[in-house]
Amino acid sequence: MNLYETTWTALDGKPFDASALQGKVTLLVNVASECGYTKQYRELQELNDAFEDVQVIGFPCNDFGAQEPGGAETIYECATSYDASFPLMEKVNITDDTTRSSLYASLFDATGVLPEWNFGKYLVNQEGMPVAFFGSKITPTSDEITQRIDALLAQNAAPQSNAQ
């Protein structure tokens, strides 16, 4: 499964071509505007800015405590209030098996894990494969996440052998 071979829908309703993420490490996060973890928007942007080959993508979700009840304008206003400018996609459903977004179904199939609350984070490698999940309590700039990102970037930067 390569998540970068799919098209997502941005919060403004336009298609978002995930193939543009090929070669980058991506952090996919289910965000919510009225959650105690909403302040993580700021750290998500810091993480996004700290690494040239890392992209954070937010997926608003109202499944957990109904903490993302607003529409696109409200969601953008919240993100902007935390100086977050990384891409935001359309709202997704995660918890209901019958209405779960195809992206989150794929993430679940690949990792066996679904977020249990807002601000669950999937780390996706440069080839579009999910490699780790981090729960809400793990902050975006924690060593746990940044060390995994460093390892993925270093692995990709390692010279390839031409042994025959």
C-alpha positions in Angstrom: 0.0 0.0 0.0 1.4 3.4 -1.0 -0.6 6.3 0.4 1.1 8.6 -2.0 -0.7 6.9 -4.9 -4.0 8.3 -3.8 -5.9 11.6 -4.1 -7.3 13.3 -1.0 -9.8 16.2 -0.8 -8.5 19.4 0.8 -10.6 21.3 3.2 -11.4 23.8 0.5 -13.0 21.0 -1.6 -10.2 20.8 -4.1 -8.3 17.6 -4.9 -5.0 17.1 -3.1 -2.6 15.0 -5.1 -0.7 12.9 -2.5 1.9 11.9 -5.1 3.5 15.3 -4.4 4.5 13.8 -1.0 6.6 11.1 -2.6 10.1 11.3 -1.2 9.0 13.1 1.9 8.3 11.8 5.4 4.7 12.7 6.3 2.9 13.0 9.6 -0.9 12.5 9.2 -2.8 13.9 12.2 -6.5 13.9 13.0 -7.1 17.4 14.3 -9.9 19.1 16.3 -10.5 22.7 17.1 -12.1 22.3 20.5 -9.8 19.8 22.1 -7.4 20.0 25.0 -4.7 18.9 22.6 -5.6 21.6 20.0 -2.5 23.6 21.1 -0.5 20.8 19.3 -1.3 22.7 16.1 1.6 25.0 17.0 4.1 22.1 17.5 2.9 20.4 14.3 3.8 23.6 12.4 7.2 23.8 14.2 7.8 20.2 13.2 6.7 20.9 9.6 9.1 23.9 9.5 12.1 22.1 11.1 12.6 19.5 8.4 12.9 20.2 4.7 11.7 16.8 3.7 8.8 16.4 6.2 5.2 17.4 5.6 2.4 17.5 8.2 -1.1 17.0 6.9 -4.2 17.6 9.2 -7.4 15.7 8.9 -10.2 17.4 10.9 -12.4 14.8 12.6 -15.5 15.3 14.8 -15.6 11.7 16.0 -14.0 12.2 19.4 -16.0 14.2 21.8 -17.6 16.2 18.9 -14.7 18.6 19.2 -14.6 19.5 15.5 -18.2 20.7 14.9 -17.5 23.6 12.6 -17.0 24.0 8.9 -14.0 24.8 6.8 -13.9 28.5 7.9 -13.9 27.7 11.6 -11.2 25.0 11.1 -9.0 27.4 9.2 -9.5 30.1 11.8 -8.4 27.7 14.5 -5.3 26.5 12.7 -4.4 30.1 11.9 -4.7 31.1 15.5 -1.9 28.7 16.2 0.2 29.9 13.2 -0.4 26.6 11.5 -0.2 26.7 7.7 0.3 23.0 6.8 -2.3 21.5 4.5 -5.7 20.6 6.0 -7.9 18.0 4.3 -11.7 17.6 4.5 -13.2 16.2 7.6 -12.9 12.5 8.0 -14.8 9.8 9.9 -12.6 7.3 11.8 -14.5 5.4 14.4 -17.5 4.1 12.4 -16.6 1.0 10.3 -19.2 1.8 7.7 -18.3 5.5 7.1 -14.6 5.4 7.9 -12.6 7.4 5.4 -10.7 5.2 2.9 -7.4 6.8 4.0 -8.0 5.8 7.7 -9.2 2.4 6.6 -5.8 2.0 4.8 -3.9 3.3 7.8 -5.7 0.8 10.1 -5.0 -2.0 7.7 -1.3 -1.2 7.6 -0.8 -0.5 11.3 -3.6 -2.3 13.1 -4.2 1.0 15.1 -6.8 3.7 14.9 -6.7 6.9 16.9 -8.6 6.7 20.2 -8.8 10.5 20.4 -8.0 13.7 18.6 -4.4 14.3 17.5 -3.4 10.7 16.8 -0.4 10.8 14.5 0.7 8.4 11.7 4.2 8.6 10.5 4.6 7.7 6.8 7.9 7.0 5.1 9.2 8.4 1.8 7.6 5.6 -0.1 4.1 6.2 1.3 4.1 3.3 3.8 2.8 3.9 7.3 5.6 3.0 9.8 4.4 4.2 13.2 1.5 5.5 15.2 1.7 8.0 18.1 -1.2 8.7 20.4 -2.5 12.1 21.4 -0.3 12.5 24.4 2.9 12.3 22.4 3.7 15.8 21.3 4.7 16.4 17.7 8.2 17.7 18.6 8.9 14.9 21.2 12.1 12.9 20.9 10.0 9.9 20.2 8.7 11.4 16.9 11.7 13.5 15.9 14.2 10.6 16.3 12.0 8.4 14.1 11.9 11.1 11.5 15.7 11.5 11.7 16.1 7.8 11.2 13.9 7.7 8.2 15.6 10.7 6.6 19.1 9.2 7.4 18.1 5.9 5.9 16.9 7.6 2.7 20.1 9.7 2.5 22.4 6.7 3.0 24.5 5.9 -0.2 23.1 3.0 -2.1 25.5 0.1 -2.8 26.1 -0.9 -6.4 27.4 -4.3 -5.5 27.0 -6.9 -8.2 
